[in-house]
Amino acid sequence: MGKAEILQRIKDAEAKVRAMTKEAEERRKQLQAEGKRKALEMAAAAEADLKRRLDAQTAAVKSSVANRKAAVMEEGQKRADAMASQARKKMASVKEFVLSEFERAVDA
């Protein structure tokens, strides 16, 4: 094997190494891009799932608050109705008392 043949084999080996390095670099870039894409997809899916769960929890809390508000309003209305009823019952005696006090004041 002569010098020229050895040099040619070295050149061929170097060319082969460069080609393999280039392929490996391209594959690395491809895998990296694919990994980024998958990571973005997973993040988007997780965000959508989180939003869905938060929306469901928010709706449940709003419903609970609305139910509690309705119960408080109903109780308040019952108490207001009871107070109004009591006031109507006392209205006649209050009128009579005011009239008698007025008459007493006039007579005095």
Stockholm file with secondary structure:
# STOCKHOLM 1.0

chainA/1-108         MGKAEILQRIKDAEAKVRAMTKEAEERRKQLQAEGKRKALEMAAAAEADLKRRLDAQTAAVKSSVANRKAAVMEEGQKRADAMASQARKKMASVKEFVLSEFERAVDA
#=GR chainA/1-108 SS CCHHHHHHHHHHHHHHHHHHHHHHHHHHHHHHHHHHHHHHHHHHHHHHHHHHHHHHHHHHHHHHHHHHHHHHHHHHHHHHHHHHHHHHHHHHHHHHHHHHHHHHHHHC
#=GC SS_cons         CCHHHHHHHHHHHHHHHHHHHHHHHHHHHHHHHHHHHHHHHHHHHHHHHHHHHHHHHHHHHHHHHHHHHHHHHHHHHHHHHHHHHHHHHHHHHHHHHHHHHHHHHHHC
//
